[in-house]
Amino acid sequence: QNSAEWRMETAQRLLHVAEQIARGGKPANVSALASRALQQLAIADTPAQEASTRAAVKVLSAWIYERYLADATTAKANYDAAAQLAPDNAKAKESSDRLKQTDDNVKLKPTHG
């Protein structure tokens, strides 16, 4: 019951609850559920796991940081780590590239004042 797969499933269930709570108009609890999901994923991410499993954990963690915690820097770091663990993981590479492009676009925007 403490396998990486079980922890990933638990994290996904927590996110499902977070989504329902957000739709119910109680967004304050969403970040707590997202943090709890990240705790489950941190436990699942051990060097003993296969690279593909660790990459999947990193991709899900990145998605949580990006979507629920608005932390693009940590999200990109997790996508990059996933891409290094599993170079054939297209989701990790595409998401990392997307965040890099977004960051580059923000840096290029002129500031007024």
TANORMO-V672729 format. One record per pair of residues at least 24 apart in sequence whose ideal C-beta (glycine too) atoms are under 10 Angstrom apart, sorted by the first residue. I is the first residue (numbers start at 1). J is the second residue. If there is no record, write none. Layout:
# TANORMO-V672729
i & j
I & J
I & J
This chain:
# TANORMO-V672729
i & j
2 & 43
2 & 44
3 & 44
3 & 49
3 & 53
4 & 40
4 & 41
4 & 43
4 & 44
4 & 45
4 & 46
4 & 48
4 & 49
4 & 50
4 & 53
4 & 54
4 & 56
4 & 57
5 & 44
5 & 49
5 & 53
5 & 56
5 & 57
6 & 40
6 & 44
7 & 37
7 & 39
7 & 40
7 & 41
7 & 42
7 & 43
7 & 44
7 & 45
7 & 57
8 & 37
8 & 40
8 & 41
8 & 44
8 & 45
8 & 53
8 & 56
8 & 57
8 & 60
8 & 61
9 & 40
9 & 44
10 & 36
10 & 37
10 & 39
10 & 40
10 & 41
10 & 43
10 & 44
11 & 36
11 & 37
11 & 38
11 & 39
11 & 40
11 & 41
11 & 42
11 & 43
11 & 44
11 & 57
11 & 60
11 & 61
11 & 64
12 & 37
12 & 40
12 & 41
12 & 60
13 & 37
13 & 40
14 & 38
14 & 39
14 & 40
14 & 41
14 & 64
15 & 60
15 & 63
15 & 64
15 & 67
15 & 68
18 & 64
18 & 67
18 & 68
19 & 67
19 & 68
22 & 68
27 & 68
30 & 67
30 & 68
30 & 69
31 & 68
31 & 69
31 & 70
33 & 64
33 & 68
34 & 64
34 & 65
34 & 67
34 & 68
34 & 69
35 & 64
35 & 68
35 & 69
37 & 61
37 & 64
37 & 68
38 & 64
38 & 65
38 & 68
38 & 69
38 & 74
38 & 78
41 & 78
45 & 78
45 & 81
45 & 85
49 & 85
50 & 85
50 & 86
51 & 82
51 & 84
51 & 85
51 & 86
51 & 87
51 & 89
52 & 82
52 & 85
52 & 86
52 & 88
52 & 89
53 & 85
53 & 86
54 & 81
54 & 82
54 & 84
54 & 85
54 & 86
55 & 79
55 & 81
55 & 82
55 & 83
55 & 84
55 & 85
55 & 86
55 & 87
55 & 88
55 & 89
55 & 91
55 & 92
56 & 82
56 & 85
56 & 86
56 & 89
56 & 91
56 & 92
57 & 81
57 & 82
57 & 85
58 & 82
58 & 83
58 & 84
58 & 85
58 & 86
58 & 89
58 & 92
59 & 83
59 & 85
59 & 86
59 & 89
59 & 91
59 & 92
59 & 95
59 & 96
62 & 91
62 & 92
62 & 95
62 & 96
62 & 99
63 & 91
63 & 95
66 & 95
66 & 98
66 & 99
72 & 98
72 & 99
72 & 100
72 & 102
72 & 103
72 & 106
73 & 99
73 & 103
75 & 99
76 & 100
76 & 102
76 & 103
